[in-house]
């Protein structure tokens, strides 16, 4: 996924709240999934670099919702973890960080005048299995995708189907 974080002086406009990527995935086990995040240009606290909570990948999948006062479609976050120590991941062009899908992370606002560009990709082992998200906090993701498809394209009845095209050995 290409990420093109827009410049904006409003601190709440381009941030991504503290979250876990596994919240967005209807497959498991978590230990067979890995994220990669590559900086296309230098990223730092000024243009909204990633921040992580070290060691948080050892915890559970927390309930995600929209943080208070934040309603950017599909940008869910977790509440009650603001007191945890965060480490900002400052990266040079071409640097890549790999991380576990349970790692608590997010990114700050882009306070510069330029776009902040990165590429994010997730890899899953072919032995991962889909789970039923009905009745879980993940169920709202499918509903949001359906609403967005209707709003943007007039498409109804969207059902998410994902296939894993190749084996990745982790």
C-alpha positions in Angstrom: 0.0 0.0 0.0 1.3 3.4 -1.0 1.0 5.9 1.9 1.0 9.6 0.8 0.4 11.5 4.1 -0.7 15.0 3.3 0.8 18.1 4.8 -1.5 19.8 7.3 -0.9 22.1 10.2 -4.0 20.7 12.1 -2.4 18.1 14.5 -5.4 15.7 14.2 -5.8 15.7 10.5 -3.1 13.4 9.2 -2.3 11.3 12.2 -3.0 7.6 12.5 -4.0 6.7 16.1 -2.4 4.0 18.2 -3.5 0.7 16.8 -2.6 -2.9 16.0 -2.6 -4.1 12.4 -4.1 -7.5 13.3 -7.4 -5.6 13.9 -7.7 -5.2 10.2 -7.0 -8.8 9.3 -9.6 -11.7 9.3 -6.9 -14.4 9.4 -4.7 -16.0 12.0 -2.3 -16.9 13.6 -0.7 -13.6 14.3 2.8 -15.1 14.6 2.6 -16.0 10.9 2.1 -12.4 9.8 4.6 -9.6 9.4 4.4 -6.0 8.4 7.0 -4.1 6.4 7.0 -0.3 6.3 9.5 1.4 3.9 10.3 5.1 3.9 10.3 6.6 0.4 11.9 9.7 1.8 13.2 10.7 5.2 10.6 10.4 7.9 10.8 12.0 11.3 8.5 13.6 14.0 7.9 16.7 11.8 6.3 14.7 8.9 4.6 12.1 10.9 7.0 9.1 11.4 5.8 5.9 13.0 5.9 5.5 16.7 5.8 2.1 18.5 5.3 0.8 22.0 8.2 -1.6 22.5 7.2 -5.1 23.7 3.5 -4.6 23.0 3.5 -7.3 20.4 3.6 -9.8 23.3 0.1 -8.7 24.4 -3.4 -9.5 23.2 -5.4 -7.9 20.3 -7.1 -5.0 22.0 -10.6 -3.6 21.2 -10.3 -0.9 18.5 -12.7 2.0 18.0 -12.6 5.6 16.9 -10.6 7.7 19.5 -12.6 10.6 21.0 -13.1 13.4 18.5 -11.6 11.3 15.6 -13.7 9.9 12.8 -11.4 9.3 9.8 -12.8 6.3 8.0 -10.9 3.1 8.7 -8.5 4.8 11.1 -9.4 2.9 14.2 -7.4 3.1 17.4 -7.3 1.9 21.0 -8.0 3.8 24.1 -6.3 3.9 27.5 -2.7 3.5 26.4 -1.6 7.1 26.2 0.6 6.7 29.2 2.8 4.0 27.6 6.3 5.0 26.4 6.4 5.5 22.7 9.5 5.3 20.5 9.6 7.4 17.3 11.0 5.5 14.4 13.1 8.0 12.4 14.0 6.6 9.0 16.1 7.6 6.0 14.9 7.1 2.4 14.9 3.3 1.7 15.0 2.2 5.3 12.5 -0.6 6.1 11.2 -1.7 9.4 9.5 -5.1 10.0 7.1 -5.7 12.8 4.6 -8.0 14.4 0.8 -7.4 13.7 0.1 -7.0 17.5 2.7 -4.2 17.9 1.0 -1.1 19.2 1.9 1.7 16.8 0.7 4.8 15.0 2.0 7.9 13.3 1.9 11.6 14.1 0.6 14.4 12.0 2.5 15.8 9.1 3.4 19.3 10.1 5.5 20.0 7.1 4.6 21.6 3.7 5.3 18.4 1.7 3.7 15.0 1.5 5.3 12.1 3.5 5.6 9.0 1.4 6.0 5.4 2.4 5.1 1.9 1.3 3.5 -0.6 3.7 3.1 -4.3 3.0 1.9 -7.3 5.0 3.0 -10.8 4.5 1.1 -13.9 5.7 2.2 -17.5 5.7 0.1 -19.8 3.5 -1.0 -21.7 6.6 -2.9 -18.8 8.0 -6.6 -19.4 8.2 -9.6 -17.1 7.9 -11.6 -16.4 11.1 -15.2 -15.4 11.5 -15.3 -11.8 12.6 -19.1 -11.7 13.2 -19.8 -10.4 16.7 -16.3 -9.0 17.1 -14.9 -5.5 17.0 -13.5 -6.4 13.6 -17.0 -6.8 12.1 -17.3 -3.0 11.7 -14.5 -3.0 9.2 -16.5 -4.9 6.6 -19.5 -2.6 7.2 -17.3 0.5 6.7 -15.9 -0.9 3.4 -19.4 -1.5 2.2 -20.5 2.1 3.1 -17.4 3.5 1.4 -18.0 1.5 -1.8 -21.6 2.7 -1.9 -20.6 6.4 -1.3 -17.7 6.5 -3.7 -18.8 4.2 -6.5 -22.5 3.4 -6.0 -21.6 -0.2 -5.5 -23.8 -2.3 -3.1 -23.4 -5.8 -1.8 -19.6 -5.7 -1.5 -18.2 -8.7 0.2 -14.6 -8.9 1.1 -12.7 -11.9 -0.1 -9.0 -12.2 0.2 -6.7 -14.8 -1.3 -3.1 -15.4 -0.5 -1.2 -15.7 -3.8 2.1 -17.2 -2.6 3.8 -18.9 0.2 5.9 -16.8 2.5 8.0 -18.8 5.1 8.3 -16.9 8.4 
